[in-house]
Amino acid sequence: MNDFNLLLAVFLLVNLMIALMRVARGPTDADRLLVALLFSTTGVAILLLLASAEDTLVLIDIALVFALLAAITGAVFARRAWWPEEEKDGNS
């Protein structure tokens, strides 16, 4: 089972390399944010696979922190991207 987990981790790393091309081509900030969220989700998956393969509990804690940071990043971007323009300047 450990070899299968390591193989899946390598596969996810290859997916991240391919996603790097999308960062360069992303025409909007939303496209770039989606790729950043893909990085964080894939990073969490890789950490969990490595934690399972190596029986290391610290990697699970790190994966949980990354997942929390990804959720906060997505929420902050959504709030900033769709906030009405007149309220951004502080003119309420």
N, C-alpha and C positions, 0 to 999 in steps of 0.2 A: 504493500500500500504506500510506503514511503516513496518508492520510485515513481509511482503514478502521481503523487502529490507534487513531486519535484518536476515532473514532465509538464503538468498543468501550470505550474509557476513559470516555467520557461515559455510556454505558449502564451501566457498572459503578458510576459515581458515583450514578446515579439509583437503582440497587439499594441502595446504602448509605443513601440518604435514606429509602427504604422500611423498611429494617432498623432505623432509629432508632425507628420506632413500636413495634417489637417489644421494644426495650430498655425502653420505658416500661411496656409491658403485661406483661412477663415475670414470671410469678408466682414463679419460684424463681431462686436464684442460678445454677443450671445453665443455665437459659434465657438468662440474661444473659451467661454465659461463652460460650455458643455464638455469640451475636451478636458478642461481642468477637472471637472467633476468625474469624467471618465478615468483620469489619472488617479484620483483619490479612491474611487471605488475599486479599480483594478489593484491599486496598491494595498488596499484593505484585504482583498481576496488573496493576493500573493502572500501577505503577512500571515493570514490565517492558514494557508496551505503549508507555509514553512513552519509555523508553530505546530501544526499537526505532524509534519514529517520529522521534526527535530524534538518534539515533546518539550517545547519551550513556552512557558506561560507568559513570559514578558512580552513576546511578540503579539499575543492576544490583547494585552493592555495597550500596546502601541497602535494596533489596528483599531481599537475602540476610540482612541483619541483622534486618529485620522478620520474616522467616520463622523465624529462629532464636528470636527473642523470643516469637513465637506458640507455638512448640513448647514452650518452657520454661514459659510461662504455663499451657498446657493440662496439662502434667505436674504442675506445682505445685498447681493446682486439684484435679486428680484425687487427688493424695496427701492434701491437706487435707480434701477432702470425704468420702473413704471411710476415713479413719484412725479406728481404734477410739477411742471417747470416753475410756476409761481411760488410753490411752497419750498423749492430747493433753495431759493435765495433768502428765505426767512421773511418774506413779505406775506404774512398771513392776514 
